[in-house]
């Protein structure tokens, strides 16, 4: 038996051994997709996927979550609330993710009470534990379980499981909420979030790259793409098009980070000279 098949069976058994109704927080990414697939196989109709649509989730991620739910044929519920009503989240300090996940946990718990579910799980894998993630701490404090972590399953394992089971998101780049593109200390607003989402969609469509972040430094848009995709960005006509379209969104300066995408959520606003 291949390792990915063995690990997936362990994941299925994790749910079978508990034998209770479960909510899987389905984000649209590969990790929670694999967890949801295992829950569905183990518990059938007693497994429910829940996605939170809270303004900082991009339309692309919501579409992905809906597609995954259909692929694995799991009941899918979408809960809506406005994260921008949360003052602690909006001020965007070092604990932004903690406030975000604390609120998410409360909404998931409320949904669980309404449908008589006692177990809530997410898609955190062991690789996620290598970073400082206050959001993970918030979920743990609120009783949300991470079966991938408990079983020692890492990101590559997850991708292998997804590919072996023909999940469309098996090679989907990691993503995070749109607010992570705004430097700490700069308030999160709906206007900024929409501008970031539009900018990233434009870049993906023009350059056909998969991994994109547009870091919003007020007048400056700093573009990050996957290191292996940077070479795709050196097309003068496409560069001119992106420059024009992003300036139409209100940015005055457009920069490409030659270091490539860096998987970090905490960054400070550099002192760009925007006077020229």
Phi and psi restraints in degrees (value plus and minus 20) as a CYANA .aco file:
   2 UNK   PHI     -85.5   -45.5
   2 UNK   PSI     132.7   172.7
   3 UNK   PHI     -77.9   -37.9
   3 UNK   PSI     -63.6   -23.6
   4 UNK   PHI     -83.5   -43.5
   4 UNK   PSI     -53.4   -13.4
   5 UNK   PHI     -91.4   -51.4
   5 UNK   PSI     -57.9   -17.9
   6 UNK   PHI     -84.5   -44.5
   6 UNK   PSI     -64.1   -24.1
   7 UNK   PHI     -85.7   -45.7
   7 UNK   PSI     -59.5   -19.5
   8 UNK   PHI     -84.7   -44.7
   8 UNK   PSI     -59.2   -19.2
   9 UNK   PHI     -85.2   -45.2
   9 UNK   PSI     -55.8   -15.8
  10 UNK   PHI     -83.2   -43.2
  10 UNK   PSI     -58.5   -18.5
  11 UNK   PHI     -87.1   -47.1
  11 UNK   PSI     -62.4   -22.4
  12 UNK   PHI     -80.9   -40.9
  12 UNK   PSI     -63.7   -23.7
  13 UNK   PHI     -84.1   -44.1
  13 UNK   PSI     -53.2   -13.2
  14 UNK   PHI     -75.4   -35.4
  14 UNK   PSI     -62.7   -22.7
  15 UNK   PHI     -96.0   -56.0
  15 UNK   PSI     -59.7   -19.7
  16 UNK   PHI     -81.4   -41.4
  16 UNK   PSI     -58.9   -18.9
  17 UNK   PHI     -86.4   -46.4
  17 UNK   PSI     -49.8    -9.8
  18 UNK   PHI    -103.4   -63.4
  18 UNK   PSI     -53.9   -13.9
  19 UNK   PHI      28.9    68.9
  19 UNK   PSI      31.1    71.1
  20 UNK   PHI    -161.0  -121.0
  20 UNK   PSI     139.0   179.0
  21 UNK   PHI     -80.0   -40.0
  21 UNK   PSI     122.2   162.2
  22 UNK   PHI    -158.8  -118.8
  22 UNK   PSI     124.7   164.7
  23 UNK   PHI    -125.1   -85.1
  23 UNK   PSI     110.4   150.4
  24 UNK   PHI    -127.5   -87.5
  24 UNK   PSI     101.4   141.4
  25 UNK   PHI     -92.9   -52.9
  25 UNK   PSI      84.6   124.6
  26 UNK   PHI    -118.8   -78.8
  26 UNK   PSI      91.8   131.8
  27 UNK   PHI    -110.7   -70.7
  27 UNK   PSI     -43.1    -3.1
  28 UNK   PHI      90.5   130.5
  28 UNK   PSI     -27.9    12.1
  29 UNK   PHI    -114.0   -74.0
  29 UNK   PSI     156.9   196.9
  30 UNK   PHI     -92.0   -52.0
  30 UNK   PSI     -54.5   -14.5
  31 UNK   PHI     -82.6   -42.6
  31 UNK   PSI     -75.5   -35.5
  32 UNK   PHI     -88.4   -48.4
  32 UNK   PSI     -46.0    -6.0
  33 UNK   PHI     -84.7   -44.7
  33 UNK   PSI     -63.6   -23.6
  34 UNK   PHI     -86.5   -46.5
  34 UNK   PSI     -60.5   -20.5
  35 UNK   PHI     -83.0   -43.0
  35 UNK   PSI     -63.4   -23.4
  36 UNK   PHI     -83.8   -43.8
  36 UNK   PSI     -59.8   -19.8
  37 UNK   PHI     -82.4   -42.4
  37 UNK   PSI     -62.6   -22.6
  38 UNK   PHI     -86.4   -46.4
  38 UNK   PSI     -61.1   -21.1
  39 UNK   PHI     -82.6   -42.6
  39 UNK   PSI     -62.1   -22.1
  40 UNK   PHI     -82.7   -42.7
  40 UNK   PSI     -64.1   -24.1
  41 UNK   PHI     -84.6   -44.6
  41 UNK   PSI     -58.0   -18.0
  42 UNK   PHI     -97.8   -57.8
  42 UNK   PSI     -58.6   -18.6
  43 UNK   PHI    -139.7   -99.7
  43 UNK   PSI     -27.7    12.3
  44 UNK   PHI      34.2    74.2
  44 UNK   PSI    -138.8   -98.8
  45 UNK   PHI     -92.8   -52.8
  45 UNK   PSI     -28.2    11.8
  46 UNK   PHI    -106.8   -66.8
  46 UNK   PSI     -14.2    25.8
  47 UNK   PHI    -129.6   -89.6
  47 UNK   PSI     107.4   147.4
  48 UNK   PHI    -147.5  -107.5
  48 UNK   PSI     110.5   150.5
  49 UNK   PHI    -113.8   -73.8
  49 UNK   PSI     117.7   157.7
  50 UNK   PHI    -149.7  -109.7
  50 UNK   PSI     108.2   148.2
  51 UNK   PHI    -136.9   -96.9
  51 UNK   PSI     113.5   153.5
  52 UNK   PHI    -115.5   -75.5
  52 UNK   PSI     102.5   142.5
  53 UNK   PHI    -124.2   -84.2
  53 UNK   PSI      81.7   121.7
  54 UNK   PHI    -150.4  -110.4
  54 UNK   PSI       9.6    49.6
  55 UNK   PHI      62.8   102.8
  55 UNK   PSI     -53.6   -13.6
  56 UNK   PHI    -113.2   -73.2
  56 UNK   PSI     -20.2    19.8
  57 UNK   PHI    -110.3   -70.3
  57 UNK   PSI     106.0   146.0
  58 UNK   PHI     -90.2   -50.2
  58 UNK   PSI     135.7   175.7
  59 UNK   PHI     -80.5   -40.5
  59 UNK   PSI     -53.8   -13.8
  60 UNK   PHI     -81.7   -41.7
  60 UNK   PSI     -62.3   -22.3
  61 UNK   PHI     -89.1   -49.1
  61 UNK   PSI     -58.2   -18.2
  62 UNK   PHI     -84.7   -44.7
  62 UNK   PSI     -62.1   -22.1
  63 UNK   PHI     -82.1   -42.1
  63 UNK   PSI     -60.9   -20.9
  64 UNK   PHI     -82.1   -42.1
  64 UNK   PSI     -63.2   -23.2
  65 UNK   PHI     -82.0   -42.0
  65 UNK   PSI     -62.6   -22.6
  66 UNK   PHI     -83.2   -43.2
  66 UNK   PSI     -61.5   -21.5
  67 UNK   PHI     -85.0   -45.0
  67 UNK   PSI     -64.1   -24.1
  68 UNK   PHI     -82.0   -42.0
  68 UNK   PSI     -63.8   -23.8
  69 UNK   PHI     -79.0   -39.0
  69 UNK   PSI     -58.6   -18.6
  70 UNK   PHI     -89.1   -49.1
  70 UNK   PSI     -59.1   -19.1
  71 UNK   PHI     -80.5   -40.5
  71 UNK   PSI     -61.7   -21.7
  72 UNK   PHI    -116.5   -76.5
  72 UNK   PSI     -19.3    20.7
  73 UNK   PHI      37.6    77.6
  73 UNK   PSI      29.5    69.5
  74 UNK   PHI    -130.8   -90.8
  74 UNK   PSI     125.1   165.1
  75 UNK   PHI     -78.6   -38.6
  75 UNK   PSI     113.4   153.4
  76 UNK   PHI    -147.8  -107.8
  76 UNK   PSI     101.6   141.6
  77 UNK   PHI    -133.9   -93.9
  77 UNK   PSI     121.8   161.8
  78 UNK   PHI    -137.9   -97.9
  78 UNK   PSI     102.8   142.8
  79 UNK   PHI    -125.3   -85.3
  79 UNK   PSI     116.6   156.6
  80 UNK   PHI    -136.7   -96.7
  80 UNK   PSI     114.4   154.4
  81 UNK   PHI    -177.8  -137.8
  81 UNK   PSI     145.7   185.7
  82 UNK   PHI    -124.6   -84.6
  82 UNK   PSI      84.1   124.1
  83 UNK   PHI     -83.6   -43.6
  83 UNK   PSI     -40.7    -0.7
  84 UNK   PHI     -95.1   -55.1
  84 UNK   PSI     -25.5    14.5
  85 UNK   PHI    -102.5   -62.5
  85 UNK   PSI     -30.3     9.7
  86 UNK   PHI    -108.6   -68.6
  86 UNK   PSI      84.8   124.8
  87 UNK   PHI     -79.4   -39.4
  87 UNK   PSI     -59.2   -19.2
  88 UNK   PHI     -84.1   -44.1
  88 UNK   PSI     -56.0   -16.0
  89 UNK   PHI     -91.3   -51.3
  89 UNK   PSI     -65.5   -25.5
  90 UNK   PHI     -82.0   -42.0
  90 UNK   PSI     -53.8   -13.8
  91 UNK   PHI     -89.5   -49.5
  91 UNK   PSI     -35.7     4.3
  92 UNK   PHI      40.2    80.2
  92 UNK   PSI      32.2    72.2
  93 UNK   PHI    -112.7   -72.7
  93 UNK   PSI    -187.0  -147.0
  94 UNK   PHI     -84.6   -44.6
  94 UNK   PSI     -37.1     2.9
  95 UNK   PHI    -124.7   -84.7
  95 UNK   PSI       0.2    40.2
  96 UNK   PHI     -72.2   -32.2
  96 UNK   PSI     -68.6   -28.6
  97 UNK   PHI     -85.4   -45.4
  97 UNK   PSI     -52.9   -12.9
  98 UNK   PHI     -83.9   -43.9
  98 UNK   PSI     -65.7   -25.7
  99 UNK   PHI     -85.5   -45.5
  99 UNK   PSI     -58.6   -18.6
 100 UNK   PHI     -80.6   -40.6
 100 UNK   PSI     -71.0   -31.0
 101 UNK   PHI     -94.2   -54.2
 101 UNK   PSI     -47.7    -7.7
 102 UNK   PHI     -84.0   -44.0
 102 UNK   PSI     -63.0   -23.0
 103 UNK   PHI     -87.3   -47.3
 103 UNK   PSI     -62.8   -22.8
 104 UNK   PHI     -78.9   -38.9
 104 UNK   PSI     -65.3   -25.3
 105 UNK   PHI     -79.0   -39.0
 105 UNK   PSI     -58.9   -18.9
 106 UNK   PHI     -84.4   -44.4
 106 UNK   PSI     -61.4   -21.4
 107 UNK   PHI     -89.6   -49.6
 107 UNK   PSI     -57.7   -17.7
 108 UNK   PHI     -85.4   -45.4
 108 UNK   PSI     -60.8   -20.8
 109 UNK   PHI     -84.0   -44.0
 109 UNK   PSI     -59.4   -19.4
 110 UNK   PHI     -84.1   -44.1
 110 UNK   PSI     -62.1   -22.1
 111 UNK   PHI     -83.7   -43.7
 111 UNK   PSI     -60.8   -20.8
 112 UNK   PHI     -82.2   -42.2
 112 UNK   PSI     -61.5   -21.5
 113 UNK   PHI     -82.7   -42.7
 113 UNK   PSI     -59.4   -19.4
 114 UNK   PHI     -86.3   -46.3
 114 UNK   PSI     -51.9   -11.9
 115 UNK   PHI    -132.6   -92.6
 115 UNK   PSI      -3.5    36.5
 116 UNK   PHI      38.4    78.4
 116 UNK   PSI      34.1    74.1
 117 UNK   PHI    -135.0   -95.0
 117 UNK   PSI     113.5   153.5
 118 UNK   PHI    -125.2   -85.2
 118 UNK   PSI     -27.9    12.1
 119 UNK   PHI    -145.9  -105.9
 119 UNK   PSI     109.4   149.4
 120 UNK   PHI    -144.3  -104.3
 120 UNK   PSI     112.6   152.6
 121 UNK   PHI    -150.7  -110.7
 121 UNK   PSI     140.1   180.1
 122 UNK   PHI    -149.4  -109.4
 122 UNK   PSI    -193.0  -153.0
 123 UNK   PHI    -125.6   -85.6
 123 UNK   PSI      -0.8    39.2
 124 UNK   PHI     -79.2   -39.2
 124 UNK   PSI     111.1   151.1
 125 UNK   PHI    -133.2   -93.2
 125 UNK   PSI     154.4   194.4
 126 UNK   PHI     -84.7   -44.7
 126 UNK   PSI     -49.9    -9.9
 127 UNK   PHI     -84.9   -44.9
 127 UNK   PSI     -49.7    -9.7
 128 UNK   PHI     -84.3   -44.3
 128 UNK   PSI     -43.0    -3.0
 129 UNK   PHI     -96.9   -56.9
 129 UNK   PSI     -30.0    10.0
 130 UNK   PHI     -97.9   -57.9
 130 UNK   PSI     -37.0     3.0
 131 UNK   PHI    -122.9   -82.9
 131 UNK   PSI     143.6   183.6
 132 UNK   PHI     -97.8   -57.8
 132 UNK   PSI      91.2   131.2
 133 UNK   PHI    -147.3  -107.3
 133 UNK   PSI      66.7   106.7
 134 UNK   PHI     -81.0   -41.0
 134 UNK   PSI     -44.8    -4.8
 135 UNK   PHI     -84.8   -44.8
 135 UNK   PSI     -58.3   -18.3
 136 UNK   PHI     -84.5   -44.5
 136 UNK   PSI     -61.4   -21.4
 137 UNK   PHI     -79.6   -39.6
 137 UNK   PSI     -60.8   -20.8
 138 UNK   PHI     -82.7   -42.7
 138 UNK   PSI     -61.9   -21.9
 139 UNK   PHI     -85.1   -45.1
 139 UNK   PSI     -61.5   -21.5
 140 UNK   PHI     -83.1   -43.1
 140 UNK   PSI     -62.4   -22.4
 141 UNK   PHI     -82.1   -42.1
 141 UNK   PSI     -42.5    -2.5
 142 UNK   PHI    -124.6   -84.6
 142 UNK   PSI      -3.0    37.0
 143 UNK   PHI      61.6   101.6
 143 UNK   PSI      -8.9    31.1
 144 UNK   PHI    -103.4   -63.4
 144 UNK   PSI     110.3   150.3
 145 UNK   PHI    -113.6   -73.6
 145 UNK   PSI     135.1   175.1
 146 UNK   PHI    -146.8  -106.8
 146 UNK   PSI      69.5   109.5
 147 UNK   PHI     -80.5   -40.5
 147 UNK   PSI     -52.2   -12.2
 148 UNK   PHI     -83.1   -43.1
 148 UNK   PSI     -61.4   -21.4
 149 UNK   PHI     -86.3   -46.3
 149 UNK   PSI     -65.5   -25.5
 150 UNK   PHI     -80.7   -40.7
 150 UNK   PSI     -49.5    -9.5
 151 UNK   PHI    -116.4   -76.4
 151 UNK   PSI     -20.4    19.6
 152 UNK   PHI      52.7    92.7
 152 UNK   PSI      12.2    52.2
 153 UNK   PHI    -115.8   -75.8
 153 UNK   PSI     105.9   145.9
 154 UNK   PHI    -119.0   -79.0
 154 UNK   PSI    -198.6  -158.6
 155 UNK   PHI     -81.9   -41.9
 155 UNK   PSI     -64.8   -24.8
 156 UNK   PHI     -85.0   -45.0
 156 UNK   PSI     -58.2   -18.2
 157 UNK   PHI     -77.5   -37.5
 157 UNK   PSI     -64.5   -24.5
 158 UNK   PHI     -80.7   -40.7
 158 UNK   PSI     -65.9   -25.9
 159 UNK   PHI     -83.3   -43.3
 159 UNK   PSI     -59.3   -19.3
 160 UNK   PHI     -84.8   -44.8
 160 UNK   PSI     -60.9   -20.9
 161 UNK   PHI     -83.2   -43.2
 161 UNK   PSI     -65.5   -25.5
 162 UNK   PHI     -82.3   -42.3
 162 UNK   PSI     -62.7   -22.7
 163 UNK   PHI     -85.8   -45.8
 163 UNK   PSI     -62.2   -22.2
 164 UNK   PHI     -82.3   -42.3
 164 UNK   PSI     -48.0    -8.0
 165 UNK   PHI    -123.2   -83.2
 165 UNK   PSI      -6.4    33.6
 166 UNK   PHI      40.9    80.9
 166 UNK   PSI      13.6    53.6
 167 UNK   PHI     -97.2   -57.2
 167 UNK   PSI     113.4   153.4
 168 UNK   PHI     -83.9   -43.9
 168 UNK   PSI     -42.0    -2.0
 169 UNK   PHI    -114.0   -74.0
 169 UNK   PSI      -6.3    33.7
 170 UNK   PHI     -78.2   -38.2
 170 UNK   PSI     -50.7   -10.7
 171 UNK   PHI    -133.8   -93.8
 171 UNK   PSI      -1.2    38.8
 172 UNK   PHI     -88.6   -48.6
 172 UNK   PSI     108.9   148.9
 173 UNK   PHI     -80.6   -40.6
 173 UNK   PSI     129.6   169.6
 174 UNK   PHI     -82.1   -42.1
 174 UNK   PSI     126.9   166.9
 175 UNK   PHI    -157.7  -117.7
 175 UNK   PSI     150.4   190.4
 176 UNK   PHI    -169.0  -129.0
 176 UNK   PSI     150.8   190.8
 177 UNK   PHI     -83.6   -43.6
 177 UNK   PSI     133.2   173.2
 178 UNK   PHI     -81.5   -41.5
 178 UNK   PSI     -45.9    -5.9
 179 UNK   PHI     -85.1   -45.1
 179 UNK   PSI     -41.5    -1.5
 180 UNK   PHI     -88.0   -48.0
 180 UNK   PSI     -31.2     8.8
 181 UNK   PHI    -104.9   -64.9
 181 UNK   PSI     -26.7    13.3
 182 UNK   PHI    -122.6   -82.6
 182 UNK   PSI     103.5   143.5
 183 UNK   PHI     -78.1   -38.1
 183 UNK   PSI     124.5   164.5
 184 UNK   PHI     -75.1   -35.1
 184 UNK   PSI     119.6   159.6
 185 UNK   PHI      76.7   116.7
 185 UNK   PSI     -35.4     4.6
 186 UNK   PHI    -120.8   -80.8
 186 UNK   PSI     101.5   141.5
 187 UNK   PHI     -76.9   -36.9
 187 UNK   PSI     125.2   165.2
 188 UNK   PHI    -106.3   -66.3
 188 UNK   PSI     108.1   148.1
 189 UNK   PHI    -149.3  -109.3
 189 UNK   PSI     137.9   177.9
 190 UNK   PHI     -82.8   -42.8
 190 UNK   PSI     -58.1   -18.1
 191 UNK   PHI     -79.3   -39.3
 191 UNK   PSI     -65.2   -25.2
 192 UNK   PHI     -84.6   -44.6
 192 UNK   PSI     -63.7   -23.7
 193 UNK   PHI     -81.0   -41.0
 193 UNK   PSI     -64.3   -24.3
 194 UNK   PHI     -86.8   -46.8
 194 UNK   PSI     -57.3   -17.3
 195 UNK   PHI     -85.1   -45.1
 195 UNK   PSI     -63.2   -23.2
 196 UNK   PHI     -83.2   -43.2
 196 UNK   PSI     -66.4   -26.4
 197 UNK   PHI     -81.6   -41.6
 197 UNK   PSI     -64.0   -24.0
 198 UNK   PHI     -84.0   -44.0
 198 UNK   PSI     -62.7   -22.7
 199 UNK   PHI     -82.3   -42.3
 199 UNK   PSI     -64.3   -24.3
 200 UNK   PHI     -86.5   -46.5
 200 UNK   PSI     -59.4   -19.4
 201 UNK   PHI     -83.4   -43.4
 201 UNK   PSI     -60.6   -20.6
 202 UNK   PHI     -81.7   -41.7
 202 UNK   PSI     -66.4   -26.4
 203 UNK   PHI     -83.7   -43.7
 203 UNK   PSI     -62.0   -22.0
 204 UNK   PHI     -82.3   -42.3
 204 UNK   PSI     -60.1   -20.1
 205 UNK   PHI     -94.4   -54.4
 205 UNK   PSI     -53.5   -13.5
 206 UNK   PHI    -100.2   -60.2
 206 UNK   PSI     -63.9   -23.9
 207 UNK   PHI    -118.9   -78.9
 207 UNK   PSI     -29.8    10.2
 208 UNK   PHI      40.1    80.1
 208 UNK   PSI      17.3    57.3
 209 UNK   PHI    -118.8   -78.8
 209 UNK   PSI     134.5   174.5
 210 UNK   PHI    -115.8   -75.8
 210 UNK   PSI     -63.8   -23.8
 211 UNK   PHI    -119.2   -79.2
 211 UNK   PSI      90.9   130.9
 212 UNK   PHI    -157.4  -117.4
 212 UNK   PSI     114.7   154.7
 213 UNK   PHI    -150.4  -110.4
 213 UNK   PSI     114.9   154.9
 214 UNK   PHI    -131.7   -91.7
 214 UNK   PSI      84.3   124.3
 215 UNK   PHI    -100.9   -60.9
 215 UNK   PSI     105.1   145.1
 216 UNK   PHI    -115.2   -75.2
 216 UNK   PSI      80.7   120.7
 217 UNK   PHI    -125.4   -85.4
 217 UNK   PSI      38.3    78.3
 218 UNK   PHI      40.1    80.1
 218 UNK   PSI    -118.7   -78.7
 219 UNK   PHI     -97.7   -57.7
 219 UNK   PSI     -36.4     3.6
 220 UNK   PHI    -131.3   -91.3
 220 UNK   PSI     111.8   151.8
 221 UNK   PHI    -121.1   -81.1
 221 UNK   PSI      98.3   138.3
 222 UNK   PHI    -123.9   -83.9
 222 UNK   PSI      94.7   134.7
 223 UNK   PHI    -112.1   -72.1
 223 UNK   PSI     108.6   148.6
 224 UNK   PHI    -137.5   -97.5
 224 UNK   PSI     113.0   153.0
 225 UNK   PHI    -147.7  -107.7
 225 UNK   PSI     146.9   186.9
 226 UNK   PHI     -75.9   -35.9
 226 UNK   PSI     122.8   162.8
 227 UNK   PHI     -74.2   -34.2
 227 UNK   PSI     -57.7   -17.7
 228 UNK   PHI     -95.8   -55.8
 228 UNK   PSI     -28.8    11.2
 229 UNK   PHI    -125.6   -85.6
 229 UNK   PSI     -23.7    16.3
 230 UNK   PHI     -76.9   -36.9
 230 UNK   PSI     -57.1   -17.1
 231 UNK   PHI     -80.5   -40.5
 231 UNK   PSI     -45.2    -5.2
 232 UNK   PHI     -90.9   -50.9
 232 UNK   PSI     -36.6     3.4
 233 UNK   PHI    -104.6   -64.6
 233 UNK   PSI     -30.0    10.0
 234 UNK   PHI    -114.6   -74.6
 234 UNK   PSI      48.0    88.0
 235 UNK   PHI    -149.8  -109.8
 235 UNK   PSI      90.7   130.7
 236 UNK   PHI     -79.0   -39.0
 236 UNK   PSI     -59.9   -19.9
 237 UNK   PHI     -86.4   -46.4
 237 UNK   PSI     -63.0   -23.0
 238 UNK   PHI     -89.2   -49.2
 238 UNK   PSI     -57.4   -17.4
 239 UNK   PHI     -80.1   -40.1
 239 UNK   PSI     -63.4   -23.4
 240 UNK   PHI     -83.3   -43.3
 240 UNK   PSI     -59.4   -19.4
 241 UNK   PHI     -85.6   -45.6
 241 UNK   PSI     -64.8   -24.8
 242 UNK   PHI     -84.4   -44.4
 242 UNK   PSI     -62.0   -22.0
 243 UNK   PHI     -77.7   -37.7
 243 UNK   PSI     -65.3   -25.3
 244 UNK   PHI     -86.5   -46.5
 244 UNK   PSI     -66.5   -26.5
 245 UNK   PHI     -88.9   -48.9
 245 UNK   PSI     -57.5   -17.5
 246 UNK   PHI     -92.5   -52.5
 246 UNK   PSI     -50.6   -10.6
 247 UNK   PHI     -90.6   -50.6
 247 UNK   PSI     -49.5    -9.5
 248 UNK   PHI     -84.7   -44.7
 248 UNK   PSI     -45.5    -5.5
 249 UNK   PHI    -100.6   -60.6
 249 UNK   PSI     -28.4    11.6
 250 UNK   PHI      95.1   135.1
 250 UNK   PSI     -25.9    14.1
 251 UNK   PHI     -96.3   -56.3
 251 UNK   PSI     123.8   163.8
 252 UNK   PHI    -117.9   -77.9
 252 UNK   PSI     -48.0    -8.0
 253 UNK   PHI    -152.9  -112.9
 253 UNK   PSI     117.2   157.2
 254 UNK   PHI    -139.5   -99.5
 254 UNK   PSI     103.3   143.3
 255 UNK   PHI    -145.3  -105.3
 255 UNK   PSI     123.4   163.4
 256 UNK   PHI    -125.9   -85.9
 256 UNK   PSI     102.2   142.2
 257 UNK   PHI     -98.3   -58.3
 257 UNK   PSI      91.0   131.0
 258 UNK   PHI     -93.8   -53.8
 258 UNK   PSI     -28.7    11.3
 259 UNK   PHI     -97.8   -57.8
 259 UNK   PSI     -35.2     4.8
 260 UNK   PHI      62.9   102.9
 260 UNK   PSI     158.4   198.4
 261 UNK   PHI     -81.4   -41.4
 261 UNK   PSI     112.8   152.8
 262 UNK   PHI    -141.0  -101.0
 262 UNK   PSI     101.5   141.5
 263 UNK   PHI     -95.2   -55.2
 263 UNK   PSI      58.4    98.4
 264 UNK   PHI    -159.3  -119.3
 264 UNK   PSI     128.7   168.7
 265 UNK   PHI    -127.0   -87.0
 265 UNK   PSI     -41.6    -1.6
 266 UNK   PHI    -124.5   -84.5
 266 UNK   PSI      96.6   136.6
 267 UNK   PHI    -168.6  -128.6
 267 UNK   PSI     131.6   171.6
 268 UNK   PHI    -116.8   -76.8
 268 UNK   PSI     139.4   179.4
 269 UNK   PHI    -100.4   -60.4
 269 UNK   PSI      88.4   128.4
 270 UNK   PHI     -88.1   -48.1
 270 UNK   PSI     139.3   179.3
 271 UNK   PHI    -105.8   -65.8
 271 UNK   PSI      54.9    94.9
 272 UNK   PHI     -87.8   -47.8
 272 UNK   PSI     121.5   161.5
 273 UNK   PHI    -109.2   -69.2
 273 UNK   PSI      84.4   124.4
 274 UNK   PHI    -122.2   -82.2
 274 UNK   PSI       2.1    42.1
 275 UNK   PHI    -112.2   -72.2
 275 UNK   PSI     -27.1    12.9
